[in-house]
Amino acid sequence: MNLYFVRHGECVLAKMDLISNRDFPYGLTKTGIAQAEELAKTLQDTPFAAHYSSPIPRAGETSRILSRTLGLPINYDPDLCEADMGELEGKQGADALKREMEIFENWLVRGELETRIPGGESRSDIEERFFRFMRRLESDRYGGDSNILIVAHAGLFMCVLPRLCPDIPIDFAYHHVPQNCGIIHI
């Protein structure tokens, strides 16, 4: 199975310094829409067997743009959501962003799997739900060379992809944040 992990396009949150990893309705910027349209052109000749997406609006909007060009139905899966930041959700400003980055540093540099913001997820929680998604994907029995498109979030990918590729050190993910509409092909 060939997995194409794609981070959503640029979101209005990038310009707001706001933590919104769950239920807030923030979509793509004009740049984010253009990124998704360009990605759709890049992928249009790749025959995908399935398309999965986080239901969070920025990922969903990216997926809808891709779906129009690729002609693929979207399977929304909550296990592909971004890391839940608990009491930081909806907070804005440098202090909130600093606390969020400290959590990612604890997870990805120090290997502290159980660290969490009160009310939020630990890296262990994120890995558990992502690998639940992967088990469902494997049980769907896509052919060995099937291409699967997965649209989700940088934080999720940073936490789980090093587990899929154990030859990549976990701190590599901390220092190499996936680009908006960038592809990680595994």
C-alpha positions in Angstrom: 0.0 0.0 0.0 1.3 3.5 -0.9 0.2 6.1 1.6 0.2 9.8 0.5 0.0 11.9 3.7 -0.9 15.5 2.9 -1.1 18.4 5.3 -4.0 20.7 4.6 -3.5 24.1 2.9 -2.7 27.3 4.7 -5.4 28.2 7.2 -6.6 31.5 8.5 -5.3 30.4 11.9 -1.8 30.9 10.7 -2.4 34.6 10.6 -4.3 34.7 13.9 -2.0 33.0 16.4 -5.0 31.0 17.6 -5.0 27.4 18.8 -7.9 25.7 17.1 -7.4 22.0 16.7 -11.0 20.8 17.1 -14.4 22.4 16.6 -13.7 25.9 15.4 -14.8 26.7 11.8 -11.6 28.1 10.4 -11.0 27.3 6.7 -8.3 28.0 4.2 -6.8 31.3 3.1 -6.7 32.3 -0.6 -3.1 31.0 -0.5 -4.3 27.7 1.0 -7.0 27.3 -1.7 -4.3 27.9 -4.4 -2.0 25.3 -2.7 -4.8 22.7 -2.7 -5.6 23.4 -6.3 -1.9 23.1 -7.3 -1.6 19.8 -5.3 -4.7 18.5 -7.1 -3.0 19.1 -10.5 0.1 17.4 -9.2 -1.8 14.3 -8.1 -4.3 14.1 -11.0 -2.5 11.3 -12.8 -2.1 9.2 -9.6 -4.8 6.5 -9.4 -6.0 6.5 -5.8 -8.0 3.7 -4.3 -9.3 5.8 -1.5 -9.3 9.3 0.0 -9.5 9.9 3.8 -9.6 13.2 5.6 -9.8 14.7 9.0 -13.2 16.4 9.5 -11.6 19.6 10.8 -12.6 22.4 8.4 -9.1 23.2 7.0 -8.5 19.6 6.1 -12.0 19.1 4.9 -11.8 22.1 2.6 -8.5 20.9 1.2 -10.0 17.4 0.6 -13.0 18.9 -1.2 -10.7 20.7 -3.6 -8.7 17.5 -4.2 -11.8 15.5 -4.6 -13.2 17.7 -7.4 -10.1 17.2 -9.5 -9.4 13.5 -8.5 -13.0 12.4 -8.7 -12.7 10.6 -5.3 -15.3 10.4 -2.6 -14.0 11.6 0.8 -14.0 9.4 3.8 -14.0 11.6 6.9 -12.4 10.0 9.9 -12.1 11.7 13.4 -9.0 9.6 14.1 -7.2 11.9 11.7 -7.9 15.0 13.7 -5.2 17.3 15.0 -3.8 16.9 18.5 -6.4 18.1 21.0 -4.8 20.9 23.1 -7.4 20.9 25.9 -7.7 24.1 27.8 -5.6 25.9 25.1 -8.2 25.4 22.5 -9.6 28.8 21.4 -6.7 30.6 23.1 -4.8 33.3 21.2 -1.4 34.8 21.5 2.2 34.1 22.1 1.8 32.5 25.5 -0.7 29.9 24.2 1.5 29.1 21.2 4.5 28.8 23.5 2.7 26.2 25.7 1.6 24.3 22.6 5.2 24.2 21.3 6.5 23.1 24.7 4.1 20.1 24.5 5.3 19.1 21.0 8.9 19.5 22.2 8.2 17.2 25.2 6.6 14.7 22.9 9.1 14.8 20.0 12.4 15.7 21.5 12.2 14.4 25.1 10.0 11.4 24.3 7.5 12.2 27.0 4.5 10.2 25.6 2.1 11.0 28.4 2.6 14.8 28.7 -0.6 16.7 28.0 -2.3 20.1 28.4 -5.1 19.7 31.0 -8.1 18.4 29.1 -6.0 17.6 26.0 -4.4 14.5 24.5 -1.1 12.9 25.2 1.1 11.7 22.3 0.1 8.2 23.4 -3.5 9.1 22.9 -2.8 10.5 19.4 -0.8 7.4 18.4 -3.6 5.1 19.7 -6.3 6.7 17.6 -4.1 7.0 14.5 -3.1 3.4 14.6 -6.8 2.5 15.1 -7.4 4.2 11.8 -4.4 2.3 10.2 -5.9 -1.0 11.4 -9.2 -0.1 9.8 -7.3 0.9 6.6 -5.5 -2.5 6.6 -8.7 -4.4 7.2 -10.2 -2.7 4.1 -7.8 -4.9 2.1 -6.6 -2.5 -0.5 -4.3 -4.1 -3.0 -0.5 -4.1 -2.3 0.1 -1.3 -4.8 -3.0 0.7 -3.9 -2.5 4.5 -3.5 -4.3 5.9 -0.5 -4.6 9.7 0.0 -4.8 10.9 3.6 -5.4 14.6 4.4 -4.8 15.7 7.9 -2.5 17.9 10.1 1.1 18.7 10.8 1.0 17.8 14.5 -0.7 14.5 13.9 1.9 13.6 11.2 4.8 14.7 13.4 3.6 12.4 16.2 2.8 9.3 14.2 4.9 9.1 11.0 8.2 8.4 12.8 6.4 5.3 14.2 5.5 4.2 10.6 9.1 4.8 9.6 11.2 3.7 12.5 14.5 4.5 10.8 13.6 8.2 11.1 14.5 9.7 14.5 11.5 11.1 16.4 13.2 14.5 16.8 13.5 14.7 13.0 9.7 15.4 13.0 10.1 18.2 15.4 12.6 20.0 13.2 10.9 19.2 9.9 7.2 20.4 10.1 5.3 19.2 7.0 4.5 22.1 4.6 1.0 23.1 3.8 -0.2 20.8 1.0 3.1 19.0 1.1 3.2 15.2 0.4 4.8 12.6 2.6 4.8 9.4 0.5 5.3 6.1 2.5 
